[in-house]
Amino acid sequence: MKKKIFYIFLISILFFIFLNALSSFVFAWGDPQIVSKINSAFESIESWILKIATPAAAVAVGSGIFMKKFSFGDEEKIRTGNKLIKGSLFSYAFILAIDLILSAIKSLIS
């Protein structure tokens, strides 16, 4: 009776090991199609955000400089121009930092 239980236990363990090896072999050929589509969509969105962020930051900084330059001594316009410059530079730096972090994560994964 003990031999029978031992053989059943041994066969079940070997069966699970075989299934694990088979599943890792079958699914190791690549990502599913939907995952690759989502990855490519996120990469294209990331590239578009970077392409749009640079001119947007330049326009915002330029507007802030012109607002300060043509304020003619109005303290409120000078303060608004300073806020616009600082905010746009901070936002652009934040976008670049996110891109750097995502690139580092991508290089660690692959």
C-alpha positions, -999 to 999 in steps of 0.1 A, spaced: 0 0 0 28 24 8 46 16 -24 14 24 -44 11 58 -27 48 65 -32 45 57 -70 14 79 -74 31 107 -56 62 103 -77 42 102 -110 22 133 -100 54 153 -91 70 143 -124 38 152 -143 37 187 -127 74 192 -135 68 181 -171 38 206 -174 59 234 -159 87 228 -184 63 225 -213 45 257 -205 77 277 -201 89 263 -234 56 271 -252 51 306 -239 87 318 -241 84 326 -278 73 362 -274 46 385 -261 10 380 -271 -1 402 -299 -22 425 -278 7 432 -254 30 441 -283 3 464 -297 -1 481 -263 36 485 -259 40 501 -294 10 524 -287 26 536 -254 59 542 -272 43 562 -299 24 583 -273 56 589 -254 74 601 -286 45 624 -295 45 639 -260 83 646 -262 79 661 -297 51 684 -285 66 693 -251 97 710 -265 80 737 -286 53 741 -260 79 749 -233 97 772 -257 65 791 -264 56 793 -227 91 806 -218 90 831 -246 55 843 -236 67 847 -200 98 867 -211 77 890 -234 52 894 -205 80 905 -182 96 927 -209 65 946 -219 49 949 -184 60 985 -182 65 983 -144 33 965 -136 42 941 -107 13 917 -114 24 911 -150 60 906 -139 49 881 -113 27 863 -138 56 862 -163 79 847 -136 53 821 -127 48 812 -164 86 808 -169 91 787 -138 61 765 -144 69 758 -180 106 749 -172 95 727 -143 69 709 -164 94 704 -192 120 691 -167 94 667 -153 85 653 -187 122 647 -195 127 631 -161 98 607 -167 113 598 -201 146 591 -184 130 569 -158 110 550 -184 141 544 -205 160 531 -174 131 507 -166 130 496 -202 167 488 -203 164 469 -170 136 448 -183 151 438 -216 
